[in-house]
Amino acid sequence: MGQVSSVTGDNFQSAVLEHSRLEPVLVDFWAPWCGPCRTLAPLLDQLAAETPGLKVVKLNTDEEGSIAAQYAIRSIPAVKLFRDGRVVDEFVGAQPLGAIREFVRRHLPSGSASALQAARSLRASGQIAAALEQLRALHESEPTDDELAAELAECLGLSGDPVAGRTLLQARSPQAQSSPAVKRAYATLHFVQVALSPDETDAIQSARVSAARELLRARHREGIDALLATAGRNRRYAVGAGKNDLLEAFVLAAADEPLVAAARRRLAALLH
């Protein structure tokens, strides 16, 4: 059974934004002095316990004012549902349990989406071979699903075959090439390729490999900071491969909009 856990600014990126790529995450923005928040809390406890495939967390707006401001919290309790790093639905104020169940039901995966979620969970736990096997089977049954193909391409890369992953992506339709899922898959494969090309005699390449490994672990801030530092030390890298590395990193970190915006400004300053 699921439990409601607390999140802070320190783990919001991983516990909410990144985790919402695996399953929906319901965030309760609350404060200790708020009466309706106390009314809502046990209902969310029950919802978490009875709803597989849903993560429920709470964030104290008194203690985490910057996160509350980022998501324009003006009245509490405010409940926001995250999928793929973004808010997809929300409500304000205490609601009856039946209404909350219906609110959540619309966003829970079913059918092949549940199987895709299971494969993502396997991948997140490091079971790449098992995830790859499941994704291959799903892709065979639904070959036109671009999101599924993108997930399979990423897993192929992480298993050590980025060429096969890129070939799979390149076979998708022209319209699919601009989809967020396919763009993210290309970015993942880019850093897999970098990570597979170590060169301890080349300081720039060594730095790229280290940054790539951070990014592939979803440690986006650390990876981007490392790439920016390397670009700051070597202008030839900055205006060439460095710029490309950072643009791909921004795709991977797209869910963290403040991080990407600040990094884009730093890159622009380096280039000009």
C-alpha positions as CSV (number, residue, x, y, z in Angstrom):
1,M,0.0,0.0,0.0
2,G,1.2,3.5,-0.8
3,Q,1.8,6.1,1.9
4,V,1.9,9.9,1.7
5,S,5.4,11.2,2.1
6,S,6.7,14.8,2.5
7,V,8.8,16.5,-0.2
8,T,11.0,19.6,0.0
9,G,12.8,21.8,-2.4
10,D,15.8,19.5,-2.0
11,N,14.1,16.4,-3.5
12,F,11.2,17.9,-5.4
13,Q,13.0,17.4,-8.7
14,S,13.6,13.7,-8.2
15,A,10.5,12.8,-6.0
16,V,8.0,14.6,-8.2
17,L,9.2,15.8,-11.6
18,E,11.4,12.8,-12.4
19,H,9.2,10.2,-10.7
20,S,6.2,11.5,-12.7
21,R,7.8,10.0,-15.8
22,L,7.2,6.6,-14.1
23,E,3.7,7.1,-12.7
24,P,1.4,10.0,-11.8
25,V,2.4,12.0,-8.7
26,L,-0.3,13.9,-6.7
27,V,1.1,16.8,-4.7
28,D,-0.8,18.3,-1.8
29,F,0.4,21.9,-1.2
30,W,-0.6,22.5,2.5
31,A,0.3,24.3,5.7
32,P,-0.1,23.3,9.4
33,W,-2.5,26.2,10.2
34,C,-4.9,25.3,7.3
35,G,-8.1,23.7,8.5
36,P,-9.3,22.4,5.1
37,C,-5.8,20.9,4.7
38,R,-6.4,18.8,7.9
39,T,-9.7,17.7,6.5
40,L,-8.2,16.7,3.2
41,A,-5.1,14.9,4.6
42,P,-6.8,11.6,5.8
43,L,-8.6,11.3,2.5
44,L,-5.3,11.5,0.6
45,D,-3.9,8.9,3.0
46,Q,-6.7,6.6,2.0
47,L,-6.3,7.4,-1.7
48,A,-2.6,6.6,-1.5
49,A,-3.3,3.3,0.2
50,E,-5.9,2.1,-2.2
51,T,-4.5,3.3,-5.5
52,P,-1.6,1.3,-7.1
53,G,0.2,3.2,-9.8
54,L,-0.2,6.6,-8.0
55,K,2.3,8.4,-5.8
56,V,0.9,10.9,-3.3
57,V,3.2,13.5,-1.6
58,K,2.7,16.7,0.4
59,L,4.7,19.9,0.5
60,N,4.6,22.4,3.4
61,T,4.1,25.8,1.7
62,D,5.3,27.7,4.9
63,E,8.6,25.9,4.7
64,E,9.0,25.7,0.9
65,G,7.9,29.1,-0.3
66,S,10.0,29.1,-3.4
67,I,8.3,25.9,-4.7
68,A,4.9,27.3,-3.8
69,A,5.6,30.5,-5.7
70,Q,6.9,28.6,-8.7
71,Y,3.6,26.8,-9.0
72,A,1.5,29.9,-8.2
73,I,0.0,28.6,-5.0
74,R,-2.4,31.3,-3.8
75,S,-4.9,29.2,-1.8
76,I,-4.5,25.9,0.1
77,P,-5.0,23.1,0.1
78,A,-4.0,23.1,-3.6
79,V,-3.6,19.7,-5.2
80,K,-1.7,19.3,-8.4
81,L,-1.3,16.1,-10.5
82,F,2.1,15.7,-12.3
83,R,2.8,13.5,-15.4
84,D,6.0,13.6,-17.3
85,G,7.4,16.4,-15.2
86,R,4.4,18.8,-15.7
87,V,1.1,19.7,-14.0
88,V,-1.7,18.0,-16.0
89,D,-4.6,18.6,-13.6
90,E,-5.4,20.3,-10.3
91,F,-8.0,21.4,-7.8
92,V,-8.2,23.8,-4.9
93,G,-9.9,23.2,-1.5
94,A,-11.0,20.1,0.4
95,Q,-13.0,17.7,-1.8
96,P,-15.0,14.5,-0.9
97,L,-13.2,11.2,-1.4
98,G,-15.4,10.2,-4.3
99,A,-14.6,13.4,-6.2
100,I,-10.9,12.9,-5.6
101,R,-11.0,9.3,-6.8
102,E,-12.7,10.4,-10.0
103,F,-10.1,13.2,-10.4
104,V,-7.3,10.7,-10.2
105,R,-9.0,7.9,-12.2
106,R,-8.9,10.0,-15.4
107,H,-5.1,10.0,-15.3
108,L,-4.3,6.5,-14.3
109,P,-2.8,4.3,-17.0
110,S,-4.6,1.2,-18.3
111,G,-3.8,-1.5,-20.8
112,S,-0.5,-1.1,-22.6
113,A,0.1,2.1,-20.7
114,S,0.3,0.0,-17.5
115,A,2.8,-2.3,-19.1
116,L,4.9,0.7,-20.3
117,Q,4.8,2.0,-16.7
118,A,6.0,-1.4,-15.5
119,A,8.9,-1.3,-18.0
120,R,9.8,2.2,-16.9
121,S,9.9,1.0,-13.3
122,L,12.2,-1.8,-14.2
123,R,14.5,0.6,-16.0
124,A,14.5,3.0,-13.1
125,S,15.6,0.2,-10.8
126,G,18.5,-0.7,-13.1
127,Q,16.9,-3.8,-14.6
128,I,17.7,-2.7,-18.1
129,A,17.6,-6.2,-19.7
130,A,14.2,-7.0,-18.2
131,A,12.8,-3.6,-19.3
132,L,14.2,-4.1,-22.8
133,E,12.5,-7.5,-23.1
134,Q,9.2,-6.0,-22.0
135,L,9.5,-3.0,-24.3
136,R,10.3,-5.2,-27.3
137,A,7.1,-7.2,-26.7
138,L,5.1,-4.1,-26.4
139,H,6.6,-2.5,-29.5
140,E,5.8,-5.7,-31.5
141,S,2.1,-5.4,-30.5
142,E,1.9,-1.6,-31.0
143,P,4.4,-0.6,-33.6
144,T,2.8,2.7,-34.4
145,D,3.1,4.0,-30.8
146,D,5.8,6.7,-31.0
147,E,6.2,7.1,-27.2
148,L,6.7,3.4,-26.8
149,A,9.3,3.4,-29.7
150,A,11.1,6.2,-28.0
151,E,11.2,4.3,-24.7
152,L,12.5,1.2,-26.5
153,A,15.2,3.3,-28.2
154,E,16.4,4.7,-24.9
155,C,16.6,1.3,-23.4
156,L,18.5,-0.1,-26.4
157,G,21.0,2.7,-25.9
158,L,21.3,2.0,-22.1
159,S,21.8,-1.7,-22.9
160,G,24.9,-0.7,-24.9
161,D,23.5,-0.4,-28.4
162,P,22.8,3.3,-29.2
163,V,23.1,2.7,-32.9
164,A,20.1,0.4,-32.8
165,G,18.2,2.9,-30.8
166,R,19.0,5.7,-33.2
167,T,18.0,3.5,-36.2
168,L,14.6,2.8,-34.5
169,L,14.0,6.6,-34.0
170,Q,15.0,7.5,-37.5
171,A,12.4,5.1,-38.8
172,R,9.5,7.1,-37.1
173,S,7.4,9.5,-39.1
174,P,8.5,13.1,-39.8
175,Q,5.8,14.3,-37.4
176,A,7.2,12.0,-34.6
177,Q,10.7,13.5,-34.9
178,S,9.5,16.7,-33.2
179,S,7.6,15.0,-30.3
180,P,9.0,15.5,-26.8
181,A,9.4,11.7,-26.3
182,V,11.5,11.2,-29.4
183,K,13.6,14.3,-28.8
184,R,14.3,13.0,-25.3
185,A,15.3,9.6,-26.7
186,Y,17.7,11.2,-29.2
187,A,19.2,13.2,-26.3
188,T,19.6,10.0,-24.1
189,L,21.3,8.2,-27.0
190,H,23.6,11.2,-27.5
191,F,24.9,10.9,-24.0
192,V,25.1,7.1,-24.1
193,Q,27.4,7.5,-27.1
194,V,29.5,10.0,-25.2
195,A,29.6,7.8,-22.1
196,L,30.8,4.9,-24.2
197,S,33.7,6.9,-25.6
198,P,36.1,7.6,-22.7
199,D,39.5,9.0,-23.3
200,E,41.6,9.5,-20.2
201,T,44.3,11.4,-22.2
202,D,41.9,14.1,-23.4
203,A,40.7,16.3,-20.5
204,I,37.7,17.6,-22.5
205,Q,36.5,14.2,-23.5
206,S,36.9,12.9,-19.9
207,A,34.8,15.8,-18.6
208,R,32.2,15.0,-21.2
209,V,32.0,11.4,-20.2
210,S,31.7,12.3,-16.5
211,A,28.9,14.8,-17.3
212,A,27.1,12.3,-19.6
213,R,27.1,9.7,-16.8
214,E,25.5,12.3,-14.4
215,L,22.8,13.1,-17.0
216,L,22.0,9.5,-17.6
217,R,21.5,9.1,-13.9
218,A,19.0,12.0,-14.1
219,R,21.4,14.2,-12.1
220,H,20.7,17.0,-14.5
221,R,22.0,19.9,-12.5
222,E,25.4,18.2,-11.9
223,G,25.7,17.2,-15.5
224,I,24.8,20.6,-16.9
225,D,27.1,22.4,-14.4
226,A,30.0,20.1,-15.5
227,L,29.4,20.8,-19.2
228,L,29.2,24.6,-18.6
229,A,32.4,24.5,-16.6
230,T,34.1,22.6,-19.3
231,A,32.8,25.0,-22.0
232,G,34.1,27.9,-19.8
233,R,37.6,26.5,-19.9
234,N,37.7,25.8,-23.7
235,R,36.1,28.1,-26.2
236,R,36.6,25.7,-29.1
237,Y,34.6,23.1,-27.2
238,A,32.1,25.7,-26.2
239,V,31.2,26.8,-29.7
240,G,31.2,23.3,-31.2
241,A,30.5,20.0,-29.3
242,G,29.9,21.8,-26.1
243,K,27.0,23.8,-27.4
244,N,25.5,20.6,-28.8
245,D,26.0,18.7,-25.6
246,L,24.3,21.4,-23.6
247,L,21.3,21.7,-26.0
248,E,20.8,17.9,-25.6
249,A,21.2,18.2,-21.9
250,F,18.4,20.9,-21.8
251,V,16.1,18.4,-23.5
252,L,16.8,15.8,-20.8
253,A,16.2,18.4,-18.1
254,A,13.2,20.1,-19.7
255,A,11.0,19.3,-16.7
256,D,13.2,21.6,-14.5
257,E,12.4,24.9,-16.3
258,P,14.3,27.2,-13.9
259,L,17.4,25.1,-14.2
260,V,17.3,25.1,-18.0
261,A,16.5,28.8,-18.2
262,A,19.5,29.7,-16.0
263,A,21.8,27.3,-17.9
264,R,20.7,28.8,-21.3
265,R,21.7,32.3,-20.0
266,R,25.1,31.0,-18.9
267,L,25.6,29.3,-22.3
268,A,24.7,32.5,-24.1
269,A,27.1,34.5,-22.0
270,L,29.9,32.0,-22.9
271,L,29.2,32.1,-26.6
272,H,29.0,35.9,-26.8
